[in-house]
Each structure stands twice: as structure tokens, then as C-alpha cells.
Amino acid sequence: MINCERAGIKRFVVAAPRELYPDVARAMGRFKGSDSVSMVESFSEILNHRDADGLGIDPSSPCVSFSGNLVFAKSQLARILGAHASNPRSVHRAVSTDRDQGGEIATGPIGEILKRGGISTAIAAPAASLLPFALNGRPEDREEAELRLAKSIREESAHKDAPMARWVDRRISWRISYWLAAHTRVMPNMVTVANTAFGLACAWMFSVPNYWMRLFAAIFFLISITIDGVDGELARLKMVESDFGGALDVVTDNIVHVGVFIGLLIGCYRVDHSRAYLYLIPILLGGFMMCTYAIWRAFKIKGEQAAAWLDKVDRWSGRDFAYLVVVLAIANRLEYFAWGTAFGTYVFALVLIWITGPIASSIIRED
């Protein structure tokens, strides 16, 4: 119900025997007693129901139906809603991936869904799809469902992750997130705060004029970058995503990145004793301010075309640079990264502003 609410669904109907109404209501959590939830003994009652004005539900009204004790991710719901949007008059069904195929998600006109007939189109799931999964009463079902839900995180973020983040970081982070969700009471914001402290410790290590200290700083920073994905994954697994948590993650990420880059510049100065690295610090801060403005401007753009571009922005500004830092630290050439970052931030910001300019103009004209 939380996933559906986040997808924009406003009204819920739950079918259960009348004697079980109290038990079902208690299981609804914050939806218990909500005006958006109705309980019926049979879904056929929906079309026969009349409100105070004598109006009933139009059989052609769009509906999403869930059968079976399903576990699913937002990506599965988005896929079937997308199929409905492309052909709203047909019934689209996605059968659960458990061996019994004991559940189903369907969308289409409510009258056609209740008939369990009419035109029906199966939604083809990707070969790697693990969900939806139906709990069919076997003791191992819950553990299997939790594991599949954790694995599905990689699929949901693949379109935004940079290559190394997708191939390496997510393979590690989802396992950490799964273990934390299944075996601890750790909350996402706790992970964010702890990883921020770890990242700032890396920033201090970069400032030390010692080869091994700076190498370990690069390695630990790469670990911090990997852990950075855990808070968001854990929030999705525990279904506690919030605007505050998202904003906290963004702000702390930027604080750590600025701290690391300044620490790296100070370390270069202490190694080479060149004041040029101190002059690079205000230049770098100016570049970060420009990037902040360019990204804020890009995220103000709406629409499918803008969303596609913003996914590319996520990949371009992703976390893969940490691997380059490790390589340069091994070669004892971190100064290359220092110079490249100081001026590269301006290039990134200007390119992003130039790319999103025509999109913003066209959207304004359409509105």
C-alpha cells in the first residue's frame, strides 16, 4: 500500500471475510481507519456500491489489482503501470516469479479485471527480474522474498549508476543493506552520519604528507563511496524513505567531497611546498558552487526528456572518480587529480548548463 501510495494511487479496496476485518485492519499500520481504504467481502461489491448521491464506480475506471501475498519493488509496479499507460483499455498482468506463481499484479479497467476475462496481456519481466514474489506458506518464503527484494535494488538503480558503481559498488552495498535490514535495527540516517564521519577522516588522511597514509586514504575513501549507497538502499528495504533523509544524504555527500578535495590539495602543498595548491582551494570551492547551481537548475526541469538527461547527470557526476583516486595514489600522482578537479568542476557545470538550456526553454514554451 505504501508503494502504491507513492505511485499516486489514492484509493484502496481490501477483500476479506467479514469476521477477519479487525485482524486485517490491525495489519494495515498507518492506513488503519483511513478514509482512502474500504473493506469488502468480495470485489464484486465494488461495482454494486453506491455513495450518498447514488453514484457508483464506472467499470471503465483504471484499477491495479494484487492477488496473493506479494512482495514487490517499485520498479515492478512502475513497469506494469507503464504498460497500462500505453494501452489503458486492456488488462495487463504480471505473474509472480515464485515456483508456484502464487500471485499476480494486474492493471486495467476495473470491470475487465473483475471479469477475469477480456483482452489480457502478460508483462514480460526482464531475465534478471526476481520480483514480484508470492509468499505461499513455506518457512523459507520470507527469507527468499527478503533476499530477492535486496537484490532488486541493483536493477532499480542501474539506469543511474556509473559503470563501476553498477558492476562493483552495488554488488557489495546491497549485501550490506540486506544484512542490516534483516539482522539489525540500524536506520538509514545512522548510516549516513557514520559514513560522513568516516569520509571526513579520509579527508584528514589525504592532508598528511606521507605516501602510505595518502594511499590508505584513497582506499578508505573508495570504501566510503561504496557504503554511501547503503543508506538509500536500507531506506527502500525498510520503506522509510523521506525527503529529509534524501536531503541529508546529498548535503553530507557534498561536505565529504569538499573536505576530501581540500584535504588532498593541502596534502599536495605539504608534499611539494608549492603555494599554487593553496590558490587552487578557492578556485575549487568556486567550481563546486557552480556545479551546485547547475545541478539545482537541472533538477528544476520536469518531463520525460528532462528525466532522461538527469539520469545521465547522475552517471556523469557519479562515484567512479574514487577508483581514479586510488590509481593515482598508487602512482603517487594525486596532484594530477587536484588540478583536474579544480578546473574540471567548471567544465562540468558549464556543459550541464549548456545541455539543459534548450530543454528548459522547450518545456517553458510547451507549458
C-alpha positions in Angstrom: 0.0 0.0 0.0 2.9 2.3 0.7 4.4 1.6 -2.8 1.0 2.2 -4.4 0.5 5.5 -2.5 4.0 6.7 -3.7 2.9 5.7 -7.2 0.0 8.1 -7.0 -2.8 5.6 -6.1 -5.4 7.4 -3.9 -8.0 4.7 -3.1 -7.6 1.2 -1.7 -10.1 -1.7 -1.5 -9.3 -4.8 0.5 -11.3 -8.0 0.2 -11.5 -10.3 3.3 -14.1 -12.3 5.2 -16.1 -10.0 7.5 -15.0 -11.9 10.6 -11.4 -11.1 9.8 -11.9 -7.3 9.3 -10.4 -6.4 12.7 -7.3 -8.5 12.1 -6.8 -7.1 8.6 -7.3 -3.5 9.8 -4.6 -4.0 12.5 -2.2 -5.3 9.8 -2.6 -2.1 7.8 -0.4 0.1 10.1 -0.9 3.8 9.4 -3.6 3.0 6.8 -5.9 1.6 9.6 -9.0 3.7 9.7 -8.0 5.8 6.7 -10.8 7.2 4.5 -8.9 6.1 1.5 -9.3 2.4 2.5 -12.5 0.4 2.0 -13.1 -3.3 3.1 -15.4 -5.7 1.3 -16.1 -9.4 1.4 -16.0 -9.6 -2.4 -14.6 -7.3 -5.0 -17.8 -7.7 -6.9 -19.3 -5.4 -4.3 -17.3 -2.5 -5.7 -19.3 -2.1 -8.9 -22.6 -2.5 -7.0 -21.7 0.1 -4.3 -23.4 3.5 -4.4 -22.4 6.5 -2.5 -24.7 9.0 -0.8 -25.6 10.6 -4.1 -26.4 7.3 -5.7 -23.3 7.2 -7.9 -21.3 4.0 -8.3 -17.9 3.2 -9.7 -17.6 3.3 -13.5 -16.5 -0.2 -14.8 -14.0 1.6 -17.1 -12.2 3.2 -14.2 -8.5 2.3 -14.0 -7.5 -0.2 -11.3 -4.5 -2.0 -10.0 -5.2 -5.4 -8.6 -3.0 -7.5 -6.3 -3.7 -11.2 -5.6 -1.6 -13.4 -3.4 0.7 -12.4 -0.5 3.0 -10.4 -2.7 6.4 -8.9 -2.2 7.3 -6.4 -4.9 9.5 -3.4 -5.6 8.6 0.0 -7.0 10.3 -1.0 -10.3 7.8 -3.8 -10.8 4.8 -1.6 -10.1 6.2 1.1 -12.4 6.6 -1.4 -15.2 3.0 -2.6 -15.1 1.7 1.0 -14.7 3.8 1.9 -17.8 2.2 -0.9 -19.8 -1.3 0.3 -18.7 -0.5 3.9 -19.8 0.4 2.7 -23.2 -2.8 0.7 -23.6 -5.3 1.6 -20.9 -8.2 -0.4 -22.4 -6.5 -3.7 -21.9 -5.8 -5.8 -18.8 -2.1 -6.2 -18.2 -0.9 -9.0 -15.8 2.5 -9.8 -14.2 2.6 -13.2 -12.6 4.8 -13.7 -9.6 8.2 -15.3 -10.0 8.0 -17.9 -7.3 7.8 -21.6 -8.3 4.1 -21.8 -7.6 3.3 -18.5 -9.4 1.0 -17.9 -6.5 0.4 -14.2 -7.1 -0.3 -11.6 -9.7 -0.4 -7.8 -10.3 -2.9 -6.7 -12.8 -4.0 -3.3 -14.1 -6.7 -2.1 -16.5 -10.4 -1.2 -16.4 -11.8 -2.4 -13.1 -14.8 -4.1 -14.8 -12.5 -6.2 -17.1 -10.2 -7.1 -14.2 -13.2 -8.3 -12.1 -14.4 -10.4 -15.0 -11.0 -12.1 -15.2 -11.6 -12.1 -18.9 -11.4 -9.8 -21.8 -8.2 -8.9 -23.5 -5.2 -9.7 -21.3 -1.5 -9.0 -21.9 1.3 -10.6 -19.9 4.0 -8.2 -18.8 7.3 -9.7 -19.8 9.8 -9.3 -16.9 13.5 -8.9 -17.6 15.5 -12.1 -17.4 17.2 -11.0 -14.2 13.9 -10.0 -12.6 13.4 -11.5 -9.2 10.0 -9.9 -8.2 7.1 -9.9 -7.7 7.3 -12.9 -5.3 4.4 -14.5 -3.5 4.7 -16.0 0.0 3.0 -19.3 -0.3 3.3 -20.6 3.3 6.7 -22.3 3.1 9.0 -21.5 6.0 11.7 -20.4 3.6 9.5 -18.0 1.7 10.1 -14.9 3.8 13.9 -15.2 3.7 13.8 -15.8 0.0 11.5 -12.8 -0.5 13.7 -10.5 1.6 16.8 -11.7 -0.4 15.1 -11.0 -3.7 13.9 -7.6 -2.6 17.5 -6.7 -1.6 18.9 -7.9 -5.0 16.3 -6.0 -6.9 17.9 -2.7 -5.7 20.7 -3.2 -8.3 18.1 -3.4 -11.1 16.3 -0.2 -9.8 19.4 1.9 -9.8 21.2 0.5 -12.9 20.0 3.3 -15.2 21.6 6.0 -12.9 24.7 4.3 -11.7 28.1 4.9 -13.3 29.8 1.7 -14.7 32.0 0.9 -11.7 29.2 1.8 -9.2 26.9 -0.7 -11.0 29.4 -3.5 -11.5 31.2 -3.3 -8.2 29.8 -1.0 -5.6 26.2 -2.2 -5.8 27.3 -5.9 -5.7 28.8 -5.1 -2.3 26.4 -2.4 -0.9 23.2 -4.4 -1.4 24.6 -7.3 0.7 25.5 -4.8 3.5 22.0 -3.3 3.2 20.3 -6.7 3.3 22.2 -7.8 6.4 21.5 -4.5 8.2 17.8 -4.7 7.3 17.4 -8.3 8.3 19.5 -8.5 11.4 19.8 -5.1 13.0 17.8 -2.0 14.0 20.2 0.3 12.2 18.3 3.1 10.4 19.4 4.8 7.1 20.3 8.2 8.7 22.6 6.4 11.2 24.5 5.0 8.2 24.6 8.5 6.6 26.1 10.1 9.7 28.6 7.3 10.4 29.8 7.3 6.8 30.1 11.1 6.9 32.5 10.9 9.8 34.4 8.1 8.0 34.7 10.3 4.9 35.9 13.3 6.8 38.6 11.1 8.5 39.7 10.2 4.9 39.9 13.9 4.2 42.4 14.4 7.1 44.4 11.4 6.0 44.8 13.0 2.5 46.3 16.1 4.1 49.2 14.1 5.7 52.4 14.3 3.5 53.1 10.5 3.6 52.7 8.1 0.7 51.2 5.3 2.6 48.8 7.5 4.6 47.5 9.0 1.4 47.2 5.6 -0.3 45.2 4.3 2.6 43.1 7.5 2.5 42.3 6.7 -1.2 41.4 3.1 -0.4 39.2 4.1 2.6 37.6 6.8 0.5 36.6 4.2 -2.0 35.1 2.1 0.8 33.2 5.2 2.0 31.9 5.8 -1.5 30.6 2.2 -1.6 29.0 2.5 1.8 27.4 5.7 0.6 24.8 3.6 -1.4 23.7 1.7 1.7 21.6 4.4 3.4 19.3 4.8 0.4 19.1 1.0 -0.2 18.3 0.5 3.5 15.6 3.1 3.4 14.0 1.3 0.5 14.2 -2.1 2.2 12.7 -0.7 5.4 10.3 1.5 3.5 11.3 4.6 5.4 12.4 6.9 2.6 11.9 10.6 3.4 12.7 14.0 1.9 14.8 14.7 5.0 16.8 11.5 4.6 17.4 12.3 0.9 18.5 15.9 1.6 20.7 14.7 4.5 22.4 12.3 2.1 23.0 14.9 -0.6 24.3 17.6 1.9 26.7 15.2 3.7 28.0 13.8 0.4 28.9 17.3 -0.7 30.5 18.1 2.6 32.7 14.9 2.4 33.6 15.6 -1.2 34.6 19.2 -0.5 36.6 18.0 2.6 38.4 15.3 0.7 39.3 17.5 -2.2 40.6 20.3 0.2 42.5 17.7 2.2 44.0 16.4 -1.0 45.1 19.9 -2.0 46.6 20.5 1.4 48.4 17.2 1.2 49.8 18.2 -2.2 51.0 21.5 -0.8 52.7 19.8 2.1 54.5 17.4 -0.2 55.6 19.8 -2.9 55.6 23.1 -0.9 54.1 24.9 -3.8 51.6 27.7 -2.9 49.8 27.0 -6.2 47.8 24.3 -4.4 46.6 26.7 -1.8 45.4 29.0 -4.5 43.5 26.1 -6.0 41.3 25.8 -2.9 39.2 28.9 -3.6 39.1 28.0 -7.3 37.8 24.5 -6.3 35.2 26.0 -4.0 34.0 28.3 -6.8 33.7 25.3 -9.1 31.6 23.4 -6.5 29.3 26.4 -6.2 28.9 26.5 -10.0 28.2 22.7 -10.0 25.6 23.1 -7.2 23.8 25.8 -9.2 23.9 23.8 -12.5 22.6 20.6 -10.8 19.9 22.5 -9.0 18.9 24.2 -12.2 18.8 20.8 -14.0 16.6 19.2 -11.3 14.1 22.0 -11.7 13.3 20.8 -15.2 10.3 18.4 -15.5 9.2 15.9 -18.1 10.4 12.6 -19.6 13.1 14.2 -21.7 14.5 16.1 -18.6 14.3 12.9 -16.6 16.5 11.1 -19.2 19.0 13.8 -19.1 19.1 13.9 -15.3 19.8 10.1 -15.3 22.8 10.9 -17.4 23.9 13.7 -15.0 23.8 11.1 -12.2 26.1 8.9 -14.2 28.5 11.7 -15.2 28.7 13.0 -11.6 28.7 9.6 -10.1 31.1 7.9 -7.7 33.5 6.3 -10.1 36.1 9.0 -9.7 37.1 7.3 -6.4 38.7 4.5 -8.5 40.8 7.0 -10.3 41.9 8.5 -7.0 43.2 5.0 -5.9 45.1 4.5 -9.1 46.7 8.0 -8.8 47.5 7.4 -5.2 49.3 4.1 -6.1 51.3 6.0 -8.7 51.9 8.8 -6.2 50.4 11.3 -8.7 47.5 12.8 -6.7 48.4 16.2 -7.9 47.0 15.3 -11.3 43.6 14.8 -9.7 44.0 18.0 -7.7 44.5 20.2 -10.8 41.9 18.3 -12.9 39.2 18.6 -10.2 39.8 22.3 -9.6 39.1 23.2 -13.2 37.1 20.2 -14.2 34.2 21.3 -11.9 33.8 24.5 -14.1 33.8 22.4 -17.3 31.1 20.1 -15.9 28.9 22.9 -14.7 29.1 24.8 -18.0 28.4 21.7 -20.0 25.4 20.9 -17.9 24.0 24.4 -18.1 24.6 24.4 -21.9 22.9 21.0 -22.3 19.9 21.7 -20.1 19.3 25.2 -21.5 17.4 24.1 -24.7 15.4 21.5 -22.7 14.3 24.2 -20.2 13.4 26.6 -23.0 11.3 24.0 -24.8 9.5 22.9 -21.7 8.6 26.5 -20.9 7.3 27.0 -24.4 5.2 23.8 -24.1 3.7 25.0 -20.8 
